[in-house]
Structures are given as C-alpha cells and as structure tokens.
Amino acid sequence: MSKQGYQDSVGVIAAWAADEDLLGHSKLVSRYLTQQAKAGHLKTPLSPQEPDGAKFVAKLQKFLLNHDYLRRAYAHAEPARR
C-alpha cells in the first residue's frame, strides 16, 4: 500500500483484522499485527493523535473484543450442545 501512496493502511488493516477474527483466524491476526508493529508499518499519518505500532494493536484488539468480533469467532469454534 505504501508503494501506491495509500496513507491510511491502519484503517484497512483494522477492517481486515475484524473480518479475519469473525472467520475464526484470531491467531493469524495477532501474529500479523505483531509483525507489522515490530516492522514499523502501523503508522497513522492521517490521524497523528491516534496511537501507532504496538499501542495501535492493543487498542484495535480491545475494540474487537469489546464489540464481540473475537467472542463471535470463538462461539463458532465451540461444539454444538445437544
């Protein structure tokens, strides 16, 4: 995205993370976000008051948990009760 000049990559990553969490890929999301934060790719140039890097990841994960993205993902993984 940075090669194409798209500045709000964190917005795209947040949407991707939400979708993947709903699909039950929470471990993948966590790994990817951690890698991107360590590499310095999670910057918010359009909103400098917003956190970036590891602070962005923590805020995003808290948002996803509080808005049931993660809970819904885990609900799909539970076996059905009879």
VENTADA-V515520 format. One record per helix or strand. SS is the DSSP state (alpha for helix, beta for strand). FROM is the first residue (numbers start at 1). TO is the last residue. If there is no record, write none. Layout:
ss: {SS:SS}
from: {FROM:FROM}
to: {TO:TO}
This chain:
ss: {alpha:alpha:alpha:alpha:alpha}
from: {2:9:26:53:69}
to: {4:22:38:66:77}
